[in-house]
Amino acid sequence: MVVVCLMNFKVAYYMLMILIITHTVHAMQMMLRLCDKFANDFDIKFNCGKSVAMCIGKRFKEKCVPLQIDNKDICMLLNLDV
């Protein structure tokens, strides 16, 4: 399974996005913890309302634990329909 996460965050007056790709949900949560620490150290706020994650692969339909940043759940997409 591949986990993809797109996160929005604000630095000064700029909105930026980062894309994180990992091979497991656990690895993604570890990366999000690193992002959380970086955000706290440099006074950056992630916008969890505009951040999304999606699992890709054979087990993409399996339910997994919610991914979190700043102690808030990130929305898990089930498909790419907008």
C-alpha positions in Angstrom: 0.0 0.0 0.0 1.2 3.5 -0.8 -0.1 6.5 1.3 -0.2 9.9 -0.2 -0.8 13.0 1.9 -1.2 16.6 0.5 -1.0 19.3 3.2 -1.6 23.0 3.2 0.2 25.3 5.6 0.7 29.0 6.0 4.0 30.8 6.4 3.7 34.6 6.9 1.2 35.6 4.2 1.9 32.7 1.9 0.0 29.4 1.5 2.2 26.5 0.6 1.5 22.8 -0.1 3.7 19.8 0.5 3.2 16.2 -0.8 4.3 13.3 1.3 4.4 9.7 -0.1 5.1 6.7 2.1 4.8 2.9 1.9 2.7 2.4 5.0 0.2 4.3 7.1 2.6 4.0 10.1 5.4 5.6 8.1 3.1 8.4 7.1 2.1 9.1 10.7 5.8 9.2 11.6 6.4 11.7 8.8 3.4 13.8 10.0 4.9 13.8 13.6 8.1 15.2 12.1 6.1 17.9 10.3 4.3 18.7 13.5 7.6 19.1 15.3 9.0 21.4 12.6 5.8 23.4 12.6 6.0 23.9 16.4 9.7 24.9 16.2 9.1 27.4 13.4 5.7 28.7 14.3 3.9 27.3 11.2 0.3 26.2 11.2 -1.0 23.3 9.1 -4.5 23.7 7.8 -6.0 20.2 8.5 -9.3 21.3 6.9 -7.6 21.6 3.5 -5.2 18.6 4.0 -6.1 15.2 2.6 -4.6 11.7 2.5 -5.3 8.7 0.2 -4.2 5.1 0.2 -3.2 3.5 -3.1 -2.7 -0.1 -3.9 -4.4 -3.5 -3.4 -5.6 -2.7 0.1 -6.7 0.9 -0.6 -10.3 0.1 0.6 -9.1 -1.3 4.0 -10.1 0.9 6.9 -7.0 2.3 8.7 -6.4 4.5 11.7 -6.9 8.2 11.1 -3.8 10.2 10.3 -3.3 13.2 12.5 -1.4 16.5 12.5 -1.6 19.0 15.3 -3.9 16.4 17.1 -6.5 16.8 14.4 -7.6 14.1 11.9 -6.7 14.5 8.2 -9.5 13.7 5.8 -9.0 10.3 4.0 -10.1 10.3 0.4 -11.7 7.1 -0.9 -11.5 8.2 -4.6 -10.5 11.1 -6.7 -14.0 12.3 -7.6 -14.4 16.0 -6.9 
